[in-house]
Amino acid sequence: MLPILLQPAFLWFYACTFFLVLEIFAPGFIAIFFSFGCLSASLAAWLFGVNTQWQITIFCGATLVSLLTLRKLFLATFSGKQSSDDDDYDSQYIGTTITVTKAISPTQQGEIKLAGSFWLAVADYEMAVGDNGVVVGRDAHNALIIKVKPT
């Protein structure tokens, strides 16, 4: 009789852990499905005492089924959204009404309140504290500074 830590159910569980760690260090959403297959084979060996041929069959089947059914879901859930352009910002805030919180002049940047946050801003006109204006875009030299004009 094998020691308990070398029985097939534990060996499959060790392989499951290995694939989980591999997925963490080399994310590609492939190794995790091998981990699912190993876990399925481990549970089958532990709960039902199936022989080695069935363990391998269960491993292959569970890996393929999970890969084919869950990979798109995992990629959509964990990959996030990538955007290479700034169209979202421009279309979202251009034309939005702002309030000046620190005076702005053509030679000095000031500060505005936009969407509940304070932003550095520039304008081609004098704007005093409390004046309202609208966003016309971003500063040509610094995308973190917003260009505004009076209303």
Secondary structure, 3 states (H helix, E strand, C coil): CCCHHHCHHHHHHHHHHHHHHHHHHCCCCCHHHHHHHHHHHHHHHHHHCCCHHHHHHHHHHHHHHHHHHHHHHHHHHHCCCCCCCCHHHHHHHCCCEEEEEECEECCECEEEEECCEEEEEEECCCECCCCEEEEEEECCCCCCCEEEEEC
